[in-house]
Amino acid sequence: MRKIAYATGVVLCCGMLLVSGCAKKQEVVKEEPVTSTVPTQQPKQPEQAVLSPVQAESVSAQPIKEAPIAQPSETAGGQSQKAAALQAQLDKIYFAFDSSELSEESRNTLARNAGILKQQPSMKVQIEGHCDERGSDEYNLALGERRAKSAMKYLTTLGIPSDRLSTISYGKERPAVPESNEAAWAKNRRGEFIVK
């Protein structure tokens, strides 16, 4: 019985192959490149004017204009010299221990600095806040930021536009005096003005 089932299966498979037919070989058509009968156009060259001998002589006789020479104050070196001169005129301010409040002396110094800045309206200034070595890094960075912002706020009340001023805090990272005593700490609690 098994042999009959097997033989029947083989016969059915062969029959199906015969009914479906053999696969035909497909013809592959190669496409040939199409050549254009339209001539390609060359890019047009700009037309040059034909000058008469009199015109050519007048063109060549015209003097060549030279570019104006920049004055020293307009060059990059001139700007850095201006910035250095302005930097030298701006005074530091000092703060009491653990404070960002401006003393009367600091206000007077800021008023002088504002007068100098008003004379140079194109110069921008970064106000640095500094602290003495006592306290944690995080605390001193925050205190230095409050000191710089306090000076910036006062300068804006004196008429300096806030877009000319920026602040940064260095906390205790950049001491002016690297000693550990009250005189050194008093000089390290400061605000400095850096011309940009």
C-alpha positions in Angstrom: 0.0 0.0 0.0 2.9 2.2 0.7 4.4 1.6 -2.7 1.1 2.5 -4.4 0.9 5.8 -2.4 4.5 6.6 -3.3 4.0 5.8 -6.9 0.8 7.8 -7.0 2.6 10.8 -5.6 5.4 10.5 -8.1 2.9 10.3 -11.0 1.0 13.3 -9.7 4.2 15.4 -9.4 5.3 14.5 -13.0 1.8 15.3 -14.2 1.9 18.7 -12.7 5.2 19.4 -14.2 3.9 18.5 -17.6 0.7 20.5 -17.2 2.5 23.7 -16.1 5.0 23.4 -18.9 8.7 24.1 -18.9 10.1 27.4 -17.9 10.8 29.5 -21.0 14.1 31.2 -21.3 13.6 35.0 -21.1 15.2 37.0 -23.8 17.5 39.8 -22.4 17.3 43.0 -24.4 20.2 45.2 -24.2 19.5 48.9 -24.3 21.8 50.9 -26.4 22.6 54.4 -25.3 20.5 57.0 -27.1 22.6 59.6 -28.9 21.2 63.0 -29.2 20.9 64.6 -32.5 20.7 68.0 -30.9 24.1 69.7 -30.8 25.3 70.6 -27.3 25.7 74.2 -26.6 29.0 75.6 -25.3 28.7 78.1 -22.5 28.7 81.6 -23.8 31.9 83.6 -23.2 31.3 87.1 -22.1 31.6 89.4 -25.0 34.5 91.7 -24.9 34.1 95.2 -26.1 36.2 96.3 -29.0 37.8 99.6 -28.2 39.0 102.0 -30.7 42.7 103.1 -30.4 41.6 106.4 -28.8 39.4 104.6 -26.3 42.1 102.1 -25.4 44.5 104.9 -24.8 42.1 106.8 -22.5 41.4 103.6 -20.5 45.1 102.9 -20.0 45.9 106.5 -19.1 43.5 106.5 -16.1 45.3 106.3 -12.7 44.9 103.2 -10.7 43.2 103.8 -7.4 44.8 102.3 -4.3 42.8 101.0 -1.4 42.9 103.4 1.6 45.4 102.5 4.3 43.7 101.8 7.6 44.8 104.1 10.4 46.5 102.4 13.4 43.5 102.9 15.6 41.3 101.0 13.2 43.5 97.9 12.9 43.3 94.9 15.2 46.6 96.0 16.8 45.1 99.4 17.3 42.0 98.0 18.9 44.1 95.9 21.3 46.2 99.0 22.2 42.9 100.9 22.9 41.7 98.0 25.0 45.0 97.8 27.0 44.9 101.6 27.6 41.3 101.3 28.8 42.1 98.3 30.9 44.8 100.2 32.7 42.4 103.0 33.6 39.7 100.7 35.2 40.2 100.2 38.9 39.4 97.1 41.0 36.8 97.2 43.7 37.0 95.4 47.0 34.5 93.6 49.3 34.1 92.9 53.0 34.5 89.3 54.2 31.6 87.1 53.1 29.8 90.0 51.4 28.7 91.1 47.9 27.5 94.6 49.1 29.2 97.6 47.6 31.0 99.9 50.1 31.0 103.7 49.6 34.5 103.4 48.3 33.5 100.7 45.8 30.6 102.9 44.5 33.0 105.8 44.0 35.4 103.5 42.0 32.5 102.2 39.9 31.4 105.8 39.2 34.9 106.6 37.9 34.9 103.4 35.8 31.5 104.2 34.4 32.8 107.6 33.2 35.7 105.9 31.5 33.4 103.4 29.8 31.1 106.1 28.6 34.0 107.6 26.6 34.5 104.3 24.8 31.0 103.2 23.8 32.2 100.3 21.6 34.2 98.6 24.3 32.7 95.6 26.2 33.8 94.7 29.7 33.7 91.4 31.7 33.4 91.8 35.4 35.3 89.1 37.4 34.2 88.2 40.9 37.0 86.9 43.2 37.1 85.6 46.8 39.7 84.8 49.4 40.8 81.2 50.1 38.4 80.5 53.0 35.2 78.5 52.3 34.4 75.8 49.8 34.9 76.0 46.1 31.2 76.0 45.4 30.4 78.6 48.0 33.2 80.9 46.8 32.1 80.5 43.1 28.5 81.6 44.1 29.9 84.5 46.2 32.1 85.6 43.4 29.1 85.6 41.0 27.1 87.7 43.4 30.0 90.2 43.7 30.3 90.5 39.9 26.6 90.9 39.4 26.4 93.5 42.2 29.1 95.6 40.3 27.3 95.1 37.0 23.9 96.2 38.4 25.5 99.4 39.8 27.2 100.2 36.5 23.9 99.8 34.6 22.3 102.3 37.1 25.1 104.7 36.1 24.1 104.5 32.4 26.3 101.7 31.1 24.2 99.4 28.8 23.9 95.9 30.1 24.8 94.4 26.7 28.3 95.9 27.1 28.8 94.0 30.4 29.2 90.4 31.3 30.1 88.6 34.5 32.2 85.6 35.5 33.1 84.1 38.9 36.5 82.6 39.6 35.8 82.1 43.3 39.1 81.5 45.1 40.8 80.1 41.9 42.8 83.2 41.0 44.2 85.0 44.1 45.8 88.3 43.6 48.1 87.7 46.6 48.9 84.0 47.3 49.5 84.4 51.1 47.3 83.3 53.9 46.8 86.3 56.1 44.2 89.1 56.6 46.0 91.6 54.3 46.2 89.1 51.5 42.6 88.0 51.9 41.4 91.6 51.8 43.1 92.0 48.4 41.7 88.8 47.1 38.0 89.8 47.8 37.7 91.9 44.7 36.0 92.6 41.4 38.1 93.2 38.3 37.2 94.7 35.0 38.6 93.1 31.8 38.1 94.8 28.5 37.0 92.5 25.7 
